[in-house]
Amino acid sequence: MITIKPLDFRTNLKRYMDFAFRGEPIVIARPKDENVVIVSERDYSELLKAKQNAEYLEHLDHSYRQLEQSHTISFSMDELRAMESDDWEPTQKVLDWMKRMESCKAWEYMWN
């Protein structure tokens, strides 16, 4: 990682962009800790992908905790097809699950 001042960056723009393209992050030091980092598009894409993967894994962890605590409900394909109907009414299975979920609202706030 290379740290430079804004004036040096402006003066040697091509040089520092070449460094970034070759995988060397460039930190442009600014007053008040308002630094900027220049990275290649490839490196930026990898960072973005890693962030999205981390968010997805957290979502999976959240879902797994819900499963462990029986905060899930399963449906057959027939039940799902029936739910597509405009006149569908919740079955006793759904009503029981909703009642169970209402009793654990504190859990919902704890994990969200």
N, C-alpha and C positions, 0 to 999 in steps of 0.2 A: 504494500500500500504506500502510495506516494502522497505526501501532504505538501500543498503549495499555497501561495497567496493568489488572490484574484488577478492581480496585475500580471504575475508570472503566467497564469493560465491564458490570459488574453494575448500576451506576447508570444507564447509558444503553443497556441491552440492545436495545431496539427500534431505536434510532437506528443502532447498529452492524450489526444484522441487515439493516436497509434498505440500508446501504452495501454489505454483502456481496452482497445480492441484486442490486444494480445493477452488480456486477462488481468492486468494490473489496475486495481481500483485507484482512482485519483480523488483525494479529499481536498476540496477547496476551502481553506480555513477562512471563516468570516467572523466579524465581531459578534459578541453576545451569543456565542455557541450556535450560530445559524449556519453551520457548515453544510456543504453540498458534496455529494459523492457522485462521481462520474464512473459508470461501468459500461461494458459493451452490452449490446442488445441481447446477445446470447447469455451473458451472465445474469442480466436482469430477468430474462425469461426463466432461467433456472431458479433464481430466488423467488420469483412469483409462484412457480410450480411447487417449490418446497413449502411456501406459506399455505398454498391451497391444500397440499397434502396434509399438513399439520392440522388445518381446520377440519378436513374430512375425517382424520383420525380422531379428533376430539368429538365429532358428531357420532362416530361409531362407538366410542367409549360411552357417550351419553346414552345411546340406544342400548348398549349392553347393560348399563346400570338399570335402565328401565326394565329390561327383560329379567334381570336378577331379582328385582323387587316386584315382579308380577304386575308391572304397570303397562302391559301390552294386551292386545286382544287379537285373536286370529279369526279369519273368516275362510269359509270354503268358497270355491268359485261360484257356486250357486247363490250363496249369500251375497257375494259382491255383485253378481248380475242383478239380483233383486234390488239392491241399493241404487242401481241406475234408474229405477222407475221413478217417475215424477210423484207418484202417490205412496212412495215407500214410507213406512212408519218404523221407528226403532223397535227391534225385537227385544224380548226379555233379556237376552244375552247382552245386548248393547246397553240397555237400561241398567242392568246389574253392574256392568263395567263402569259406566258413567258414575253411578253412585259410589262405587269403590274409589274412583279417582277424586271425587269431591271430598272424600274423607282424608285425602292425603295432599291437600293443596300446599301445605308447608313443604312437602317434598319437592313440588314443582318449582317453588321459589329458590330452594336450596341448590338446584342443579342448573337453572337457567341463568 
